[in-house]
Amino acid sequence: MRFAVLGGDMRQVELARLLERDGHQVRRFAMEEAGGTPARCAGGLEEAVSGAETVILPVPAMRGEYLNAPLSRERITADELAGALVPGQAVLCGMPGEALSAALARRGVTCTDYFVREELTVKNAAATAEGAVEILLREMPVTLQGARVLVTGFGRIGKLLSLKLRALGAHVTCSARKPGDLALIECLGLTPVPTGELRGRLSGFSAVVNTVPALLLDRELLGELDEGCLCLDLASKPGGVDMEAARELGVRAIWALGLPGRVAPVTAGEAVRDAVYNIINESV
């Protein structure tokens, strides 16, 4: 099969390598600064996608107005990208966004969002949880052994992270909205707290890790944190921590976006590859 892999971070670089290793023809574009990756498309975007049966875009597909391509100097708009494609080509991407979706629809090209695949989101959650542990170990002035850590949200990332932290000896409190999740938190030996009842309960933690992709840790809640408490936001945009308020209050806050591609690009690339294969097999 002929693939075009465009833009993205090191997980896209690894994805291209894995597809080639599986015997497919692969053209890369907009990742020339990856280091050690040979240039494959001197002719630009048009050459990259020409003849490709499947075009794979990164996650997120766009950064602002342009193709998400941190490893390149290329600046490709949604309309330019769609204009290089032809109806019948399969486009797979993560989080396409309104502008790209509309541009592809006008071109008559179908786009499938691989980022919603359960097998991918679970593996990404595992990589994100490991990356979060690495950040906590590096940034906290105390060991995780014996530390009190609050994890807000009990989705895939929250569950995996909480269990990893407990295994390292941390005293883990988890917030959730659903009664069933609160019951599971308690049964797992963690401390449950309803998300709506966080106010007045945030003192005494060495770190707070947010996984909720909506503003949760506002100025009032951030003001309750002890001096030196690390606030780590793992949520995708718009995030769950008021970063401006954190700066003004002197709270150490880190917004760690795209951890799978940063801390485990090979594993993240494998996860995308597997999701791509599943999508292709299901369409046959």
PASEBA-1860 file (N, C-alpha, C; in nm, 3 decimals):
! residues 284
1> MRFAVLGG> 0.085/-0.120/0.000/0.000/0.000/0.000/0.088/0.124/0.000 ~ 0.038/0.230/-0.059/0.113/0.355/-0.069/0.057/0.456/0.033 ~ 0.146/0.504/0.119/0.109/0.599/0.223/0.183/0.730/0.203 ~ 0.120/0.839/0.245/0.187/0.968/0.263/0.169/1.005/0.409 ~ 0.279/1.031/0.478/0.276/1.069/0.619/0.323/1.213/0.629 ~ 0.235/1.301/0.674/0.261/1.444/0.669/0.269/1.505/0.809 ~ 0.373/1.585/0.832/0.382/1.666/0.952/0.391/1.585/1.081 ~ 0.363/1.654/1.191/0.360/1.590/1.321/0.493/1.588/1.393
9> DMRQVELA> 0.492/1.524/1.510/0.611/1.514/1.593/0.679/1.379/1.570 ~ 0.760/1.335/1.666/0.839/1.214/1.645/0.755/1.088/1.634 ~ 0.631/1.092/1.681/0.548/0.973/1.664/0.513/0.953/1.516 ~ 0.500/1.064/1.440/0.476/1.052/1.297/0.601/0.999/1.225 ~ 0.717/1.042/1.271/0.842/0.991/1.215/0.851/0.840/1.236 ~ 0.819/0.797/1.357/0.822/0.654/1.387/0.714/0.580/1.310 ~ 0.598/0.641/1.293/0.491/0.580/1.215/0.537/0.551/1.073 ~ 0.600/0.649/1.010/0.651/0.630/0.874/0.751/0.515/0.869
17> RLLERDGH> 0.841/0.511/0.967/0.941/0.404/0.972/0.875/0.268/0.988 ~ 0.775/0.259/1.073/0.706/0.133/1.097/0.630/0.086/0.973 ~ 0.567/0.178/0.904/0.495/0.141/0.782/0.592/0.089/0.676 ~ 0.707/0.153/0.664/0.809/0.105/0.570/0.859/-0.033/0.611 ~ 0.878/-0.053/0.738/0.925/-0.183/0.787/0.825/-0.293/0.756 ~ 0.698/-0.256/0.750/0.593/-0.353/0.717/0.581/-0.377/0.567 ~ 0.665/-0.310/0.489/0.668/-0.335/0.345/0.589/-0.239/0.260 ~ 0.539/-0.130/0.318/0.460/-0.033/0.243/0.550/0.075/0.182
25> QVRRFAME> 0.499/0.138/0.077/0.567/0.253/0.019/0.523/0.378/0.096 ~ 0.619/0.455/0.144/0.587/0.569/0.229/0.661/0.693/0.180 ~ 0.587/0.801/0.166/0.647/0.931/0.140/0.624/1.020/0.261 ~ 0.730/1.086/0.303/0.722/1.178/0.417/0.719/1.321/0.367 ~ 0.655/1.405/0.447/0.656/1.548/0.414/0.642/1.628/0.542 ~ 0.714/1.741/0.549/0.707/1.835/0.661/0.755/1.772/0.791 ~ 0.866/1.698/0.783/0.931/1.647/0.904/1.082/1.639/0.883 ~ 1.132/1.732/0.801/1.272/1.726/0.760/1.371/1.757/0.872
33> EAGGTPAR> 1.323/1.816/0.982/1.412/1.850/1.092/1.412/1.746/1.203 ~ 1.364/1.625/1.170/1.355/1.520/1.271/1.491/1.468/1.312 ~ 1.592/1.485/1.226/1.724/1.435/1.259/1.741/1.294/1.211 ~ 1.821/1.276/1.106/1.846/1.143/1.054/1.738/1.092/0.961 ~ 1.631/1.168/0.944/1.523/1.125/0.854/1.550/1.179/0.714 ~ 1.567/1.092/0.616/1.597/1.139/0.481/1.481/1.214/0.419 ~ 1.516/1.316/0.339/1.412/1.389/0.266/1.357/1.298/0.158 ~ 1.225/1.285/0.153/1.163/1.193/0.057/1.087/1.266/-0.053
41> CAGGLEEA> 1.054/1.393/-0.032/0.965/1.461/-0.125/1.018/1.598/-0.161 ~ 1.118/1.600/-0.247/1.175/1.728/-0.287/1.074/1.813/-0.360 ~ 0.975/1.748/-0.421/0.874/1.821/-0.497/0.765/1.883/-0.414 ~ 0.773/1.867/-0.282/0.677/1.933/-0.195/0.553/1.851/-0.169 ~ 0.449/1.919/-0.124/0.325/1.855/-0.082/0.262/1.773/-0.193 ~ 0.256/1.830/-0.313/0.191/1.761/-0.425/0.258/1.628/-0.454 ~ 0.392/1.626/-0.453/0.463/1.500/-0.477/0.437/1.401/-0.365 ~ 0.431/1.451/-0.243/0.412/1.362/-0.128/0.282/1.286/-0.136
49> VSGAETVI> 0.175/1.353/-0.174/0.043/1.288/-0.171/0.006/1.224/-0.304 ~ 0.081/1.253/-0.410/0.048/1.199/-0.541/0.057/1.046/-0.540 ~ -0.051/0.982/-0.577/-0.053/0.837/-0.585/-0.072/0.766/-0.453 ~ -0.077/0.840/-0.344/-0.095/0.777/-0.214/-0.240/0.731/-0.196 ~ -0.256/0.608/-0.154/-0.391/0.558/-0.126/-0.442/0.611/0.007 ~ -0.350/0.627/0.101/-0.387/0.676/0.234/-0.291/0.787/0.275 ~ -0.348/0.899/0.319/-0.270/1.012/0.367/-0.293/1.022/0.518 ~ -0.184/1.022/0.594/-0.195/1.024/0.740/-0.142/1.157/0.792
57> LPVPAMRG> -0.230/1.229/0.859/-0.197/1.357/0.919/-0.176/1.339/1.069 ~ -0.111/1.435/1.135/-0.078/1.419/1.277/-0.196/1.446/1.369 ~ -0.166/1.442/1.498/-0.264/1.478/1.601/-0.203/1.587/1.689 ~ -0.269/1.702/1.703/-0.382/1.744/1.621/-0.337/1.771/1.478 ~ -0.430/1.764/1.385/-0.393/1.781/1.245/-0.342/1.922/1.215 ~ -0.401/2.021/1.280/-0.364/2.160/1.254/-0.320/2.228/1.384 ~ -0.229/2.323/1.371/-0.193/2.413/1.480/-0.228/2.553/1.434 ~ -0.338/2.603/1.483/-0.386/2.732/1.433/-0.431/2.716/1.289
65> EYLNAPLS> -0.374/2.799/1.201/-0.415/2.799/1.061/-0.337/2.698/0.975 ~ -0.234/2.635/1.033/-0.142/2.557/0.950/-0.134/2.412/0.995 ~ -0.088/2.328/0.903/-0.061/2.188/0.934/0.033/2.180/1.054 ~ -0.001/2.094/1.148/0.082/2.074/1.266/0.213/2.008/1.224 ~ 0.320/2.086/1.215/0.447/2.035/1.165/0.563/2.097/1.243 ~ 0.580/2.061/1.370/0.687/2.120/1.450/0.827/2.081/1.404 ~ 0.839/1.979/1.321/0.969/1.935/1.272/0.998/1.987/1.132 ~ 0.930/2.095/1.095/0.946/2.148/0.960/0.925/2.299/0.960
73> RERITADE> 0.976/2.362/0.854/0.951/2.504/0.833/0.834/2.527/0.738 ~ 0.774/2.419/0.691/0.661/2.430/0.599/0.541/2.493/0.672 ~ 0.466/2.575/0.599/0.344/2.634/0.650/0.232/2.606/0.550 ~ 0.155/2.503/0.579/0.052/2.456/0.487/-0.084/2.483/0.548 ~ -0.167/2.559/0.478/-0.302/2.587/0.528/-0.395/2.471/0.497 ~ -0.512/2.474/0.560/-0.611/2.369/0.537/-0.651/2.364/0.390 ~ -0.671/2.481/0.328/-0.711/2.484/0.187/-0.601/2.432/0.096 ~ -0.476/2.465/0.128/-0.364/2.415/0.047/-0.352/2.264/0.059
81> LAGALVPG> -0.371/2.214/0.180/-0.363/2.071/0.200/-0.474/1.999/0.126 ~ -0.596/2.048/0.140/-0.709/1.985/0.072/-0.693/1.994/-0.080 ~ -0.638/2.105/-0.128/-0.622/2.123/-0.272/-0.525/2.027/-0.335 ~ -0.433/1.971/-0.257/-0.335/1.877/-0.311/-0.390/1.735/-0.318 ~ -0.504/1.711/-0.255/-0.563/1.578/-0.251/-0.665/1.561/-0.362 ~ -0.703/1.436/-0.385/-0.804/1.407/-0.487/-0.912/1.320/-0.425 ~ -1.037/1.335/-0.470/-1.145/1.249/-0.419/-1.108/1.102/-0.435 ~ -1.137/1.025/-0.332/-1.102/0.884/-0.334/-0.985/0.851/-0.244
89> QAVLCGMP> -0.901/0.952/-0.220/-0.793/0.928/-0.125/-0.848/0.923/0.017 ~ -0.797/0.829/0.094/-0.837/0.819/0.234/-0.746/0.908/0.318 ~ -0.805/0.994/0.398/-0.729/1.081/0.486/-0.758/1.042/0.629 ~ -0.653/1.009/0.702/-0.666/0.972/0.843/-0.590/1.075/0.925 ~ -0.653/1.126/1.029/-0.586/1.227/1.110/-0.642/1.225/1.251 ~ -0.574/1.294/1.339/-0.622/1.308/1.475/-0.675/1.449/1.499 ~ -0.799/1.458/1.544/-0.858/1.589/1.577/-0.845/1.685/1.459 ~ -0.920/1.664/1.350/-0.903/1.747/1.230/-0.939/1.894/1.249
97> GEALSAAL> -1.038/1.923/1.332/-1.080/2.061/1.350/-1.175/2.105/1.241 ~ -1.246/2.214/1.265/-1.351/2.260/1.174/-1.295/2.305/1.040 ~ -1.186/2.381/1.041/-1.133/2.437/0.916/-1.089/2.328/0.821 ~ -1.014/2.231/0.870/-0.967/2.123/0.783/-1.083/2.035/0.738 ~ -1.172/2.002/0.828/-1.287/1.920/0.791/-1.368/1.985/0.680 ~ -1.389/2.116/0.692/-1.466/2.188/0.590/-1.391/2.191/0.457 ~ -1.259/2.214/0.461/-1.179/2.219/0.339/-1.179/2.085/0.269 ~ -1.166/1.976/0.344/-1.168/1.843/0.284/-1.305/1.811/0.226
105> ARRGVTCT> -1.411/1.851/0.295/-1.546/1.826/0.246/-1.570/1.899/0.114 ~ -1.521/2.022/0.103/-1.536/2.096/-0.023/-1.462/2.026/-0.136 ~ -1.355/1.959/-0.104/-1.275/1.889/-0.204/-1.331/1.751/-0.235 ~ -1.427/1.706/-0.155/-1.485/1.574/-0.176/-1.398/1.462/-0.121 ~ -1.316/1.493/-0.020/-1.225/1.395/0.039/-1.278/1.358/0.178 ~ -1.282/1.230/0.205/-1.331/1.181/0.333/-1.218/1.175/0.435 ~ -1.247/1.220/0.555/-1.148/1.221/0.663/-1.198/1.137/0.779 ~ -1.111/1.050/0.831/-1.143/0.968/0.948/-1.052/1.007/1.063
113> DYFVREEL> -1.111/1.030/1.178/-1.035/1.071/1.296/-0.990/0.946/1.372 ~ -0.860/0.913/1.362/-0.810/0.795/1.432/-0.794/0.819/1.581 ~ -0.797/0.945/1.623/-0.773/0.976/1.764/-0.890/0.934/1.852 ~ -1.005/0.906/1.793/-1.121/0.863/1.873/-1.125/0.711/1.889 ~ -1.032/0.641/1.825/-1.028/0.496/1.837/-0.991/0.457/1.981 ~ -1.068/0.364/2.037/-1.046/0.325/2.176/-0.909/0.262/2.196 ~ -0.866/0.179/2.100/-0.736/0.113/2.116/-0.622/0.215/2.118 ~ -0.640/0.327/2.049/-0.537/0.430/2.048/-0.543/0.515/2.175
121> TVKNAAAT> -0.662/0.554/2.216/-0.673/0.640/2.332/-0.625/0.570/2.459 ~ -0.647/0.439/2.469/-0.600/0.366/2.587/-0.448/0.363/2.590 ~ -0.385/0.333/2.475/-0.238/0.328/2.471/-0.178/0.467/2.493 ~ -0.242/0.570/2.440/-0.195/0.706/2.464/-0.208/0.743/2.612 ~ -0.315/0.695/2.674/-0.334/0.723/2.816/-0.221/0.662/2.899 ~ -0.179/0.542/2.861/-0.069/0.477/2.933/0.060/0.556/2.918 ~ 0.088/0.601/2.795/0.209/0.680/2.771/0.202/0.814/2.844 ~ 0.084/0.875/2.845/0.067/1.002/2.914/0.089/0.986/3.064
129> AEGAVEIL> 0.036/0.878/3.120/0.052/0.853/3.263/0.200/0.835/3.299 ~ 0.273/0.761/3.216/0.416/0.742/3.243/0.491/0.875/3.230 ~ 0.454/0.954/3.130/0.518/1.085/3.114/0.490/1.176/3.231 ~ 0.369/1.167/3.285/0.334/1.249/3.401/0.417/1.209/3.523 ~ 0.437/1.081/3.542/0.520/1.035/3.653/0.662/1.090/3.639 ~ 0.715/1.085/3.516/0.850/1.137/3.493/0.859/1.285/3.528 ~ 0.758/1.363/3.491/0.759/1.506/3.523/0.753/1.527/3.674 ~ 0.668/1.453/3.742/0.656/1.467/3.887/0.788/1.432/3.956
137> LREMPVTL> 0.852/1.324/3.912/0.979/1.285/3.973/1.086/1.392/3.952 ~ 1.082/1.456/3.836/1.183/1.557/3.803/1.156/1.690/3.872 ~ 1.031/1.728/3.883/0.996/1.863/3.926/0.962/1.876/4.074 ~ 0.924/1.767/4.138/0.888/1.776/4.279/1.013/1.776/4.367 ~ 1.016/1.855/4.473/1.131/1.857/4.563/1.129/1.744/4.665 ~ 1.025/1.661/4.661/1.013/1.548/4.753/0.990/1.422/4.672 ~ 1.008/1.307/4.733/0.983/1.180/4.666/0.833/1.156/4.654 ~ 0.796/1.076/4.556/0.656/1.034/4.546/0.620/0.941/4.661
145> QGARVLVT> 0.718/0.865/4.709/0.696/0.783/4.827/0.655/0.872/4.944 ~ 0.533/0.853/4.990/0.484/0.930/5.103/0.418/1.062/5.069 ~ 0.428/1.105/4.942/0.369/1.234/4.903/0.218/1.222/4.887 ~ 0.150/1.330/4.917/0.005/1.336/4.893/-0.018/1.400/4.756 ~ -0.086/1.326/4.669/-0.108/1.371/4.532/-0.257/1.365/4.502 ~ -0.309/1.473/4.442/-0.448/1.477/4.397/-0.452/1.463/4.247 ~ -0.534/1.370/4.198/-0.557/1.353/4.055/-0.702/1.391/4.028 ~ -0.724/1.494/3.947/-0.860/1.537/3.917/-0.905/1.473/3.787
153> GFGRIGKL> -1.017/1.406/3.794/-1.071/1.333/3.678/-1.031/1.187/3.685 ~ -1.126/1.098/3.654/-1.099/0.955/3.666/-1.134/0.883/3.537 ~ -1.089/0.944/3.425/-1.102/0.876/3.296/-0.986/0.781/3.276 ~ -0.952/0.754/3.150/-0.845/0.658/3.121/-0.714/0.701/3.184 ~ -0.675/0.828/3.161/-0.549/0.876/3.213/-0.552/0.880/3.366 ~ -0.661/0.931/3.421/-0.671/0.942/3.566/-0.659/0.806/3.635 ~ -0.725/0.705/3.579/-0.718/0.571/3.639/-0.576/0.517/3.637 ~ -0.514/0.519/3.518/-0.380/0.461/3.504/-0.277/0.537/3.587
161> LSLKLRAL> -0.287/0.670/3.585/-0.192/0.750/3.661/-0.206/0.726/3.811 ~ -0.328/0.721/3.859/-0.350/0.701/4.002/-0.290/0.570/4.050 ~ -0.306/0.465/3.971/-0.253/0.335/4.010/-0.100/0.335/4.006 ~ -0.041/0.403/3.908/0.105/0.412/3.902/0.159/0.490/4.021 ~ 0.093/0.597/4.057/0.138/0.677/4.171/0.127/0.599/4.301 ~ 0.018/0.526/4.316/0.002/0.445/4.438/0.111/0.338/4.445 ~ 0.145/0.279/4.329/0.250/0.176/4.327/0.385/0.232/4.368 ~ 0.404/0.364/4.350/0.529/0.429/4.388/0.525/0.481/4.531
169> GAHVTCSA> 0.417/0.451/4.602/0.410/0.486/4.743/0.342/0.616/4.775 ~ 0.282/0.682/4.675/0.212/0.808/4.701/0.076/0.781/4.764 ~ 0.030/0.878/4.843/-0.106/0.875/4.897/-0.194/0.951/4.798 ~ -0.277/0.879/4.724/-0.347/0.935/4.609/-0.494/0.962/4.640 ~ -0.534/1.085/4.616/-0.675/1.124/4.622/-0.722/1.149/4.479 ~ -0.840/1.099/4.444/-0.893/1.115/4.309/-1.030/1.181/4.314 ~ -1.050/1.278/4.224/-1.182/1.340/4.214/-1.256/1.284/4.094 ~ -1.386/1.271/4.108/-1.472/1.222/4.000/-1.611/1.278/4.022
177> RKPGDLAL> -1.690/1.276/3.915/-1.827/1.326/3.924/-1.928/1.213/3.942 ~ -1.902/1.099/3.879/-1.999/0.990/3.880/-1.988/0.908/4.008 ~ -2.102/0.873/4.068/-2.099/0.790/4.189/-2.027/0.657/4.168 ~ -2.043/0.599/4.048/-1.977/0.473/4.020/-1.826/0.485/4.021 ~ -1.775/0.597/3.967/-1.630/0.620/3.968/-1.580/0.642/4.110 ~ -1.657/0.714/4.190/-1.617/0.738/4.329/-1.612/0.606/4.407 ~ -1.706/0.517/4.378/-1.705/0.387/4.443/-1.584/0.305/4.400 ~ -1.550/0.311/4.270/-1.434/0.237/4.220/-1.305/0.291/4.282
185> IECLGLTP> -1.295/0.422/4.293/-1.177/0.484/4.355/-1.158/0.429/4.496 ~ -1.265/0.422/4.571/-1.257/0.372/4.708/-1.218/0.225/4.710 ~ -1.276/0.146/4.620/-1.247/0.002/4.615/-1.103/-0.025/4.574 ~ -1.041/0.067/4.501/-0.902/0.050/4.459/-0.803/0.094/4.567 ~ -0.856/0.136/4.680/-0.769/0.177/4.789/-0.721/0.320/4.779 ~ -0.787/0.399/4.695/-0.755/0.540/4.680/-0.858/0.622/4.757 ~ -0.831/0.751/4.773/-0.924/0.837/4.847/-1.013/0.913/4.750 ~ -1.145/0.893/4.757/-1.234/0.961/4.663/-1.279/1.097/4.716
193> VPTGELRG> -1.302/1.190/4.623/-1.363/1.318/4.656/-1.445/1.363/4.537 ~ -1.571/1.399/4.556/-1.653/1.448/4.444/-1.591/1.575/4.386 ~ -1.588/1.583/4.253/-1.526/1.698/4.188/-1.593/1.828/4.231 ~ -1.721/1.825/4.251/-1.792/1.945/4.291/-1.767/1.987/4.435 ~ -1.693/1.906/4.511/-1.667/1.936/4.650/-1.518/1.957/4.677 ~ -1.443/2.001/4.576/-1.299/2.022/4.593/-1.268/2.145/4.677 ~ -1.352/2.245/4.670/-1.323/2.369/4.742/-1.310/2.342/4.892 ~ -1.202/2.397/4.947/-1.176/2.378/5.089/-1.100/2.252/5.122
201> RLSGFSAV> -1.060/2.174/5.017/-0.993/2.046/5.040/-0.857/2.036/4.973 ~ -0.802/2.146/4.925/-0.682/2.137/4.843/-0.551/2.164/4.917 ~ -0.556/2.185/5.045/-0.432/2.205/5.119/-0.371/2.068/5.154 ~ -0.240/2.067/5.169/-0.172/1.945/5.212/-0.120/1.857/5.101 ~ -0.141/1.897/4.975/-0.093/1.816/4.863/0.044/1.864/4.815 ~ 0.129/1.768/4.779/0.258/1.802/4.718/0.243/1.828/4.569 ~ 0.140/1.768/4.507/0.116/1.787/4.364/-0.031/1.765/4.335 ~ -0.079/1.839/4.236/-0.214/1.822/4.184/-0.201/1.798/4.035
209> VNTVPALL> -0.259/1.690/3.985/-0.252/1.657/3.843/-0.392/1.658/3.785 ~ -0.415/1.745/3.688/-0.547/1.756/3.627/-0.553/1.678/3.496 ~ -0.663/1.604/3.477/-0.688/1.534/3.351/-0.818/1.576/3.286 ~ -0.886/1.674/3.344/-1.017/1.719/3.294/-0.998/1.828/3.190 ~ -1.047/1.810/3.066/-1.027/1.909/2.960/-1.128/2.024/2.962 ~ -1.149/2.078/3.079/-1.236/2.195/3.096/-1.188/2.265/3.223 ~ -1.204/2.398/3.228/-1.151/2.474/3.340/-1.207/2.421/3.472 ~ -1.118/2.370/3.554/-1.155/2.315/3.683/-1.079/2.384/3.795
217> LDRELLGE> -0.948/2.393/3.780/-0.865/2.456/3.882/-0.857/2.606/3.854 ~ -0.955/2.679/3.906/-0.965/2.822/3.885/-0.884/2.896/3.991 ~ -0.893/3.028/3.989/-0.815/3.109/4.082/-0.844/3.073/4.227 ~ -0.969/3.052/4.259/-1.005/3.022/4.398/-0.942/2.891/4.444 ~ -0.952/2.785/4.361/-0.894/2.657/4.398/-0.742/2.663/4.402 ~ -0.683/2.730/4.304/-0.537/2.742/4.303/-0.487/2.816/4.427 ~ -0.567/2.910/4.475/-0.528/2.985/4.594/-0.525/2.901/4.721 ~ -0.587/2.783/4.717/-0.587/2.695/4.834/-0.462/2.608/4.842
225> LDEGCLCL> -0.387/2.597/4.732/-0.272/2.506/4.729/-0.162/2.556/4.822 ~ -0.092/2.462/4.883/0.021/2.496/4.969/0.135/2.555/4.886 ~ 0.217/2.638/4.948/0.334/2.691/4.881/0.425/2.576/4.838 ~ 0.468/2.577/4.712/0.555/2.472/4.660/0.481/2.357/4.594 ~ 0.350/2.355/4.606/0.273/2.248/4.542/0.285/2.260/4.390 ~ 0.313/2.149/4.323/0.324/2.146/4.177/0.189/2.118/4.117 ~ 0.149/2.198/4.018/0.022/2.178/3.948/0.054/2.135/3.805 ~ 0.016/2.013/3.770/0.046/1.956/3.639/-0.083/1.934/3.563
233> DLASKPGG> -0.096/1.995/3.446/-0.216/1.982/3.364/-0.187/1.891/3.246 ~ -0.259/1.779/3.238/-0.243/1.683/3.128/-0.355/1.694/3.026 ~ -0.450/1.783/3.050/-0.568/1.791/2.965/-0.536/1.859/2.832 ~ -0.605/1.814/2.728/-0.593/1.878/2.598/-0.662/2.015/2.603 ~ -0.639/2.095/2.500/-0.696/2.230/2.498/-0.847/2.224/2.512 ~ -0.907/2.313/2.591/-0.850/2.436/2.650/-0.778/2.417/2.783 ~ -0.759/2.292/2.825/-0.692/2.268/2.952/-0.786/2.285/3.070 ~ -0.737/2.245/3.188/-0.822/2.252/3.306/-0.766/2.339/3.417
241> VDMEAARE> -0.654/2.408/3.390/-0.590/2.493/3.491/-0.585/2.637/3.439 ~ -0.624/2.731/3.522/-0.613/2.873/3.487/-0.466/2.913/3.501 ~ -0.393/2.903/3.389/-0.248/2.927/3.393/-0.214/3.072/3.428 ~ -0.293/3.166/3.383/-0.266/3.306/3.416/-0.281/3.329/3.565 ~ -0.386/3.273/3.624/-0.405/3.286/3.768/-0.291/3.217/3.843 ~ -0.247/3.103/3.792/-0.136/3.032/3.857/-0.010/3.117/3.861 ~ 0.020/3.184/3.750/0.138/3.272/3.746/0.125/3.386/3.846 ~ 0.007/3.446/3.850/-0.013/3.560/3.939/-0.006/3.518/4.086
249> LGVRAIWA> -0.047/3.394/4.115/-0.048/3.346/4.252/0.085/3.283/4.292 ~ 0.175/3.268/4.196/0.303/3.207/4.226/0.298/3.055/4.236 ~ 0.195/2.994/4.175/0.181/2.848/4.175/0.264/2.790/4.060 ~ 0.347/2.692/4.089/0.423/2.625/3.983/0.327/2.538/3.903 ~ 0.306/2.575/3.777/0.210/2.503/3.693/0.275/2.467/3.560 ~ 0.255/2.343/3.517/0.308/2.293/3.392/0.193/2.236/3.310 ~ 0.183/2.280/3.186/0.083/2.225/3.095/0.156/2.131/2.999 ~ 0.139/2.002/3.018/0.216/1.902/2.943/0.131/1.844/2.831
257> LGLPGRVA> 0.134/1.911/2.717/0.060/1.864/2.600/0.144/1.766/2.519 ~ 0.077/1.673/2.452/0.145/1.583/2.358/0.248/1.493/2.420 ~ 0.225/1.445/2.542/0.326/1.363/2.609/0.359/1.233/2.535 ~ 0.262/1.162/2.477/0.299/1.037/2.409/0.406/1.056/2.302 ~ 0.394/1.161/2.222/0.492/1.186/2.117/0.625/1.232/2.171 ~ 0.628/1.284/2.293/0.752/1.336/2.351/0.826/1.232/2.432 ~ 0.753/1.153/2.510/0.820/1.060/2.602/0.830/0.918/2.548 ~ 0.742/0.880/2.455/0.742/0.743/2.403/0.702/0.743/2.255
265> PVTAGEAV> 0.782/0.808/2.168/0.741/0.820/2.028/0.728/0.688/1.955 ~ 0.811/0.590/1.990/0.801/0.459/1.924/0.669/0.392/1.961 ~ 0.638/0.387/2.089/0.512/0.328/2.134/0.393/0.404/2.078 ~ 0.402/0.538/2.077/0.293/0.619/2.023/0.277/0.596/1.874 ~ 0.388/0.583/1.801/0.381/0.554/1.659/0.319/0.419/1.632 ~ 0.353/0.320/1.714/0.294/0.187/1.699/0.143/0.192/1.722 ~ 0.100/0.272/1.819/-0.043/0.283/1.849/-0.118/0.345/1.731 ~ -0.059/0.448/1.670/-0.123/0.509/1.553/-0.126/0.410/1.437
273> RDAVYNII> -0.014/0.341/1.414/-0.010/0.241/1.306/-0.119/0.136/1.323 ~ -0.134/0.083/1.444/-0.235/-0.020/1.467/-0.376/0.033/1.443 ~ -0.400/0.157/1.485/-0.531/0.217/1.461/-0.555/0.237/1.312 ~ -0.451/0.279/1.239/-0.462/0.297/1.094/-0.495/0.165/1.026 ~ -0.425/0.060/1.065/-0.452/-0.073/1.005/-0.595/-0.118/1.034 ~ -0.640/-0.095/1.157/-0.777/-0.135/1.192/-0.880/-0.059/1.110 ~ -0.858/0.071/1.091/-0.951/0.151/1.011/-0.954/0.100/0.868 ~ -0.836/0.073/0.811/-0.829/0.024/0.673/-0.898/-0.111/0.660
281> NESV> -0.873/-0.202/0.753/-0.933/-0.336/0.747/-1.084/-0.330/0.762 ~ -1.132/-0.239/0.844/-1.276/-0.227/0.863/-1.347/-0.165/0.744 ~ -1.271/-0.095/0.660/-1.332/-0.029/0.543/-1.337/-0.121/0.421 ~ -1.272/-0.235/0.430/-1.267/-0.328/0.315/-1.399/-0.403/0.304
END
